[in-house]
Amino acid sequence: MPQSLTLAALLIGSALLSGCLTMSGNYEIQPYDQTGKRLDPNIVWYAEGRHVYTVRNALCMSHPDATLITIDLETGEQHPSESPHRCR
């Protein structure tokens, strides 16, 4: 395969893969401790799209042993690839 076609295939493949990793929508992130008790029960954590990762990182810094559940607000279901997330 000519070098220009190889480069084009790599660029297209990278663009397609990055599109799969981008989140869109509105989410609620719920932190739980190791016993399943909800942490910060009086605080509701919301994030839009890719900002889920920012909220998730902040919660993990505050609660290093937490498990985070990411709920899609449109469907009411857990996000299949992002939930549950265990902080380390």
C-alpha positions in Angstrom: 0.0 0.0 0.0 1.4 3.4 -0.9 2.5 5.6 2.0 -0.1 8.2 1.4 -2.9 5.6 1.6 -1.5 4.1 4.8 -1.4 7.6 6.4 -5.0 8.3 5.2 -6.2 5.0 6.6 -4.5 5.7 10.0 -6.1 9.2 10.2 -9.5 7.9 9.3 -9.2 5.1 11.8 -8.1 7.5 14.5 -11.0 9.8 13.8 -13.5 7.0 14.0 -12.1 5.6 17.3 -12.0 9.0 18.9 -15.6 9.6 18.0 -16.6 6.4 20.0 -14.9 7.7 23.1 -16.6 11.1 23.2 -19.6 11.2 25.5 -22.6 13.3 24.9 -25.8 13.9 27.0 -26.4 14.7 30.6 -25.4 12.6 33.5 -25.7 12.3 37.2 -22.7 10.8 39.0 -23.4 9.1 42.3 -20.5 8.1 44.7 -20.8 5.1 47.0 -18.5 3.8 49.7 -17.3 0.2 49.9 -20.4 -0.9 51.9 -22.8 0.5 49.3 -23.7 3.6 51.3 -24.2 6.8 49.2 -21.6 9.4 49.9 -22.6 13.1 49.9 -26.3 12.2 50.0 -27.3 15.9 50.1 -25.2 16.8 47.0 -26.3 16.0 43.4 -23.4 15.8 40.9 -24.3 16.5 37.3 -22.1 16.6 34.2 -22.7 17.2 30.6 -20.9 15.1 28.0 -17.2 14.8 28.3 -17.2 16.7 31.6 -18.2 13.4 33.3 -14.5 12.7 33.5 -13.8 16.0 35.3 -16.5 15.3 37.9 -15.4 11.7 38.2 -11.8 12.8 38.8 -12.8 15.3 41.5 -15.0 12.8 43.3 -12.2 10.2 43.2 -9.8 12.8 44.7 -12.4 13.4 47.5 -13.3 9.8 48.0 -10.3 7.6 46.9 -12.1 4.3 47.6 -15.5 5.2 46.2 -17.4 3.5 43.4 -19.1 5.9 41.0 -22.3 5.2 39.2 -22.9 7.3 36.1 -26.6 7.6 35.3 -27.8 8.9 31.8 -30.5 11.4 32.7 -32.4 10.8 29.4 -32.8 7.0 29.9 -32.3 6.7 33.7 -29.9 3.9 33.1 -26.2 3.5 34.0 -23.9 4.4 31.2 -22.7 1.0 30.0 -19.0 1.9 29.4 -18.5 4.4 32.2 -20.4 2.8 35.1 -19.5 1.5 37.6 -16.1 3.2 38.0 -13.9 2.3 41.0 -11.7 5.1 42.3 -8.1 4.0 43.1 
